[in-house]
Amino acid sequence: MGKQFAVAVPPQKWIKKGERVLMPNYARFPLVFTEGSGSILLSADNTPYLDFVSGIAVNSLGHCNKTLVNAICKQANTLLHISNLYYNIPQIELAEWLTEHSFADQAFFCNSGAEANEAAIKLARLFAKTINPQRFEIISAENSFHGRTLATLAATGQKKHQKGFEPLPKGFKHVPFDDAQAIEKAITPKTAAIFLEPIQGEGGVKIPKSNYLAEVRKLCDKNNLLLIFDEVQTGMGRTGTLFAYEQSGITPDIMTLAKGLGGGFPIGAMLATKKISTVFTPGKHASTFGGNPLACSAANAVTQQMTPVFLKRTQGAGQYLLKKLVLMQSQTGLIKEVRGAGLLVGIDLLVPALEVMKKAHNKGLLLSRTSENTLRMTPPLTVSRKEIDQAVSILKEVLGVKA
């Protein structure tokens, strides 16, 4: 940790100011953080917390990773922004790396996962109309989450997020997740694409059957439909491979990324094959800030560290965490199920998740939840086994598991 926050700052002072000037759209916990290093966050009153939230799967390299920080500082001293009226080298380098390491041929950059998904929806509709002008509908899954813009909200298969924003944009159908037959029944002559998360993150870390995505790929090929994967949460090593789709043995036509791509710096990306992306002609879509030199330099620093050795280590850490949690499940009657892929883990509880989170906070552990009874763990991909042991130990205490 640095020295600039050696003197404790009264958090309540800032919380009161925040409540006055910030809109009340977040249910914030009474915590104010001022500093971070690796898997540790330091609060304003100098209390350390083990961070198993990572900005909701964003801080993939942990807090204040030196390579990432140095890349941002270097670029900030060189060139911040020029707009997409011109080329910039960090953007080209990032697009080159992403396409070389995925199925895609070309990339579009924006600032968030919702923006990336919005771009994917527009690209899919635009391309589908070259096949059949009547095509515009997109099939997505129940319990999915694709963003907060009106179109991505319409694609999201959770009524609780849509309530109050009606009427939503038309053209979206929702079917049960992990059910290829339901998708097949929902396909009509108006269908343009199938839009799925390979693993539902906000939906509770729901992992489909091993053949599900392959079956959906076959349906798309049979009906000449596009397959879009939302890898905003699962991409960039989170599930143990660079992209979650790699574990399915098939490839999508379009993929979206954000969260871990920038390691903490806002950036989103939409990738596609050239056959599809060529319909994005000048004027069809744009982003003023998307792909600016600073954001792309940050992402380039992240990609440099996504080596096979790094990903293998992430797989090992994820397996270690899952094994520890499954053992804990056998030691308490408060855990219904544990699911995970890499360092994306969901824990279904028989008690309210919020209560568990608050108790964990009191013991120095940060967790998130996806529903009333589901905890989520998304620690930095750099988390150590010692830190995993510490997190599991705290959760055991909270759940009353005896050593």
N, C-alpha and C positions, 0 to 999 in steps of 0.2 A: 504494500500500500504506500501511497505517497504521503507527504508530510503536510500538505495544505489543509487537511482536515483533522490535524492533531488535536485541536481544541473542539470539544463537543459543542454541538449546536442544538438548542432546544427544539425538538421536532414539532411540538405542539404549536409553536409560533408559526411555522410554515404550513402546517395542516390547516390552521384557522384562515390564513391568507388564501390558501388554495381553495377552501370551501367558498370563499367570498368571490373569487375571480374566475374560477374554472366552472364550466358547465357540469351539471350533475349526472352525466351519462356513464360514469364509471363507479362501481362499488369499490372504491379504494380502501385498502387496509391502512390503519394509522401508522404507516412506516414511511420514513423519508430516507432515501439512500443518497450518499454523497460520493462514494468511491467503490471501485471494484477491482479485483485481481483474480484471474483464473476462475475458480468456482465459488469464490467468496465475495460477498457484498458487505460494505460497511455502512451502517446507518448513521444518521446525523449525530446521534448520541454515542458514537464509536462502538456500537454493538456489532460483532461479526455474525453474518448469516451464511449458511451453506445454501447455495442457490441451485435448486433443482427445477427451476422454471425457465431460466435463461432467456428472459424476455419473451416467453412463449415460443421456445424452439428457435430463437433468433441468434443468440450469442454462441454460435457453434464452436468458436475457438476459445470460449471463456471471455472474461472481462479484461479489457485492455491488453490483448495479445500484442506483443511487441512488434511483430512483423506487420500486423494490421495497422497499428497506431502509426508506425513509421511511414507506411505507404500513404496513409491519409495526410500526415503532416507534409510529406514531400510533395504530394500533388497539390495540397492547399497553397503551397508556396510557389506553385508553377502556373496552374490554370484551374479555375473552379467550374466555369460554365461558358459555353459558346452557342448553345442551341443546336438542334439537329438540321439547321440549314447548312451545316458543314460537317466534315468528318473529324473525329478525334481518335487518337491512337489507343488510349485505354479501352474505349468501347469496342474497337475492332479486335483488340487482343482478347477481350472477354468473350466476344461472339465466336472468335476462332476457337478458343478453348472449349466452350460449351458445345459447339457443333462437333468438334473432334472427339469429344467424350460422350456423345449421345447419338441417337438416331437422326437428329435434326440436321438441316442444311443451313438454316438462317435463323436469326434472332431479332426480336423486337424488345426494347428496354423501356421500363416505366419505373414507378416508385413504390409499388406495393403489390401484395398478392391479389387484392381485389381488382386493381388496375390490370394486372396480367390476365386474370380470368375474364374481365370485361373485353380485353383485346382478343382473347381466344374465342369468345362468343361471337364477336363481330366477324372475325376471320372465318369461322366455321359457316356462318350464315352466308357470307359473301361467296365463299367457294361453293357451297351447296347449290346456290342459285345458278352456277354455271352448268350444273348437272340437270337441275329441274327448278325452274322459277318458283314453283309452289313450295319448295322446301325451306323451312325456317325453324321448325320445332326441335328442341333439344331435350333429350331424356337424361335426367339425373337421378340420384338415389335419395330415398328417404333417409333422414338423419345426417345428410351431408352438410357441409358448410363451405361456401365459395366466396363469401365477401359481404360487404355492407352497402355497396352501390345498389341501385334499384334492380338492375339486371342480374347481378350476382346474388342478390337477395332472392330474386324470383327463382334462380337456379338452385338455391339452398333448400334442402328438404326438411326444414324445421319451422313449423308454424309459429313457434314462440318468437322467432326473430322477425317474422313477417308482419306480425300483428300491429295494426295501426298505420301501416304504410300502404295499404290498399288504395286504389287498384295498382297491382304490380304489372310490369310488362308481360304481355302474353307470349306464349310459345314455349312454355316449359312444362314438362311432365315429370312426375316423381314416381318411382317404383321402388319396391323393397331392395335394399342392398344385398349383395351376395346371392342374387336370384336371376340367373341369365334368362330363364323362361319368362319371367315378368317383363324383362326388357324386350324379348321377342314379341310378346303379345302387345306391347305398347307401340311398336313400330308401325307407322302408317306412311302413305306416299308423301306426307308433309315433313317426315323426320329428316333432319339434317345431320345430327351428331349424337353421340353418347358421351356424357360428361361425368367422369368418376374420379374420386380419390382412390388410389390403390389401397390405402389404408385410411379409414375415416379417423382423422385426428380429433377435431372438435366434437365429433360424434361419440367419443369415448374410446378411442384407439381400437376400433373394430377392424379385425383382420379377416378378409374373406377366405373361402376355401382355395386351395392351391390351384384349381383349374378354372376358377371364376373369370379372371381377366382374359385367359386364353379363349374361353367360350364367348365372351363379349367381342373379342377381336374377330372371331369367326363370323359372328352376326353382322358386324360392321362390313366385313369383306363381302359377305353374301348379299347384303343390301346396298352396297356402295355408299356407306355412311362413314363419317369421320369419327375417330376415337380420340377424345381429349382426356388427358390425365392432369388433374390438379395435384401437383407435387409441391405446393407451397410449403406444407409442413413436413412432408416426407423426403423431400429432395435434399441434395448436398450432404449426403452421408448420414442423415438422421437415422435411417433404418439399417445401417451397416453396409450398404452399397451406395454408390454415388447417387443413384436414383432408385426408388423403390421398384419401378417397372422392370428393372434388370432381373429381379427375383422371380418374375412371372414367365420369362422365356419369350415374351412378345414385346412389340413396340407400339406406341401410340402414333397418331398423325400430328398431334399438337400436344405440347406440354407446357405447364406454367410453373414458375419458380418465384420465390421471394424469401422471406424469413432468413434462413441460414446463409443465403447467397452472399449477403453483405456483412455477415458476422456481427451485425449491430448497426450498420449503416443502411439507411433505407434504399432498397433497390428491388425491382421486380423484373422478370423476364418471361417472354412467351416465345417458345421455340416451335418450329414446324419444318416439314419437308419442303423443298423448293417448289414442288408441284403445287402445293397449297399456298405457300406464302407469296407467290407471284401475283395473286389477286389483290394484294395490299399495294396498290399503285399510289403514287403521290396524291395526297388529299384524303385518302380513305380512312386513315387513322394517324394519330400523332400524340406526342407528349412533350411539353415544353422542357421539363426537367429530366425526362427519361434518358438514361444512358449518358449523363453528364460525366466529365472526366473524373471528378472526385468520387462519385458513387462507383464507377467502374474500376477505379484504382483500388478501392476497398475490396470489391469483389474479386479482383485479380489476386490480391493478397490472400484471400480465403482459398481460391482455387489452387494456388501454389502449394498449399498444405494438404490438399485432398489427395494424397498419394496412396498407392495400394497398401503400404505399411500402416498409414494412418487409419484407413478404412478397416483394415484387419483388426487393429487395436480397438476401434469402436465396436466392432462385432463382438470381440472378447469381453469388453466392458459391459455391453448390453446383456450378454449371456450370463455374466457374473451377477449383475443386478437382478435379472429375472429369476435366477436360481435362488438367490437370497430371499426374494419376495415370496416365491412359491413355498419355501421352507417356513417363512413366517405365517403364511396362510394355514399351514398345517398345525401351527402353534396357537392360533386364535380362532374363535368362532365369528370374528367380525369381518373377515374378508371372504367375499363370495367367489371372486374370480380375479386372476392376474393375467394380463395379456401384454405382449410386447414384441417389438421388432427393432433390433439395435437399441438405441437409447430413446425410444419412444414407447412409453409404458403406461398402461391403464390399469387401475386397481378398483374393482367394484366392491364397495363396502356395504355392510348391513346397518351402518350408522351414517348420519349426515356427514358428507365430505367437508363441509364448511367448518364444522366443529373440530374435526381432525386437523384441518389446516391451521386454525387459530391456535390450537394446542402445540402444534409443531412450530409455529412462529415463536411461541414463548420459550421453546427449547433451541431456537436458532436454525430452523430448517424451513425453507421456502418451497411450497408445493402449489400446484394449480388444480383446478377441477374442471370437468367438462359437463357435469350434471349434478343433481342433488346428492348422488351417492357414488360418483366416480372421481377418484383422484387421478391426476396425470403427472408423470415424471418426465421431464425433458432436460436433464442436466447438460452442461457443455459436453461436446464430444471429447474434450480433453480431460474429463473427470477421472480422478485416480480411483483405484480400488479401495484405498484407505478412506477416501471421501464417500464412496458408495457404502462402505461398512458403517461410517458415521451416520449417514442418512438413514440407513436401515435400522440402526440402533435407536435413533431418535423416534422413528415411526413405531418401533416396538414398544418403547416407553409410553408413547401416546395411546397405543392400543392395549396397553396393559399386559404385554407379553413378558413373562418372567424369563430372565436370563438362564 
